[in-house]
Amino acid sequence: MVYSERINKAIKVATKLHEGQFRRGSTIPYIAHPFAVALLTQRYADSEDVFIGGILHDVLEDVPNRIYDSNDLAEDFGYDILNIVETVSEPDITAATQEAWRARKYVYLNNIQNTNDIRPLIICACDKMHNMGELAYCYDELGDSIWTYFAAKREREIWFFESILNILHTKILPTEMLDEYHERLEKIRSLQ
């Protein structure tokens, strides 16, 4: 993959839209996560669309629609990128309840299950691998208190990561990516 104006635009758009957001329980600017996901994707796909999708994967989920919505994303990057990002986005269910958390996760899992496009599947895996890696890192610093930053308990978060891996195993994906995902999941399972 070669650096392009589209990549540069995606970097600028994501940086502006995630401005003022931070990773859970940290002072690390949120934009570090989409950048890490985009970089991780390149281990498994030498693709500009996958890289851009990785950079933009959380804009529809984490940015209010009044600021930036699917129409804006399609206008800025086209319907192909919009479809990739929508596949890896949870719906806007804002209630802070276990039922709302579960509903968002089931929609996400359904999206992943029903796509045959490898691009959002790679982004999904890299997103969750980065999340698990950061969770393990923060656990070393914060211990069990890390779980207070999540809407669901430890067991539910692990269930979600496991459910994604189960779906990814039904798809034709790079074995080394699935192996890395599994290793990170095992690390999360061992946190106690």
C-alpha positions, 0 to 999 in steps of 0.5 A: 500500500502506498500513502495517498490523498485518501489516506491523508484525508481519512487521517485528518477526518478521524483526528478531527472527529475524535478530538477530545475523546480518550481511551477508557480509563486513560489520558491517551487520546482516542485517535491512537486506537484507530491509528493502531487498528489501521496499522494492524490491518496491514499485517493481513491486507495490503489494502488502502480501503482496509487501512482507511476503514481501520482509521474510520471504523469508530466514527459512526459509532462514537461521533454524534450524527449531528456532527458526522453521519453516514451521508458525510462518510459516503460523500467523503470516502464513497459507499464502499468505505461506508459499507465497511465502516457500517459493518463494524459499527454498533448501532446507536443505542444510548441507554446505559443498561445491560440490555442495551449493551447486549442489543448493541453487541448482537447487532454487531455480531450479526453484521460480522456473521452476515458479511462475506467481505473480508475487509470489515472482517480484518478490521473487526479482528484488528479492532478487537485485538488492539482492544484486548492488547490495551486491556491486558496492558491496563490490567497490569497497571490497574488490576481488577478495577479496569473492569469498572470502565466497561459497561459489562462485567468481565465475563460478558466482555470475554463472551463478546471477544469469544463470539467474534472469534467463533464467527471469524473461524467460519470465514476464510481469513489469514490463519496468522490473524486468527492465531494472534486473536486467539493468543490475545483472547487467552491473555484476557481470559487469564486476567484475574 
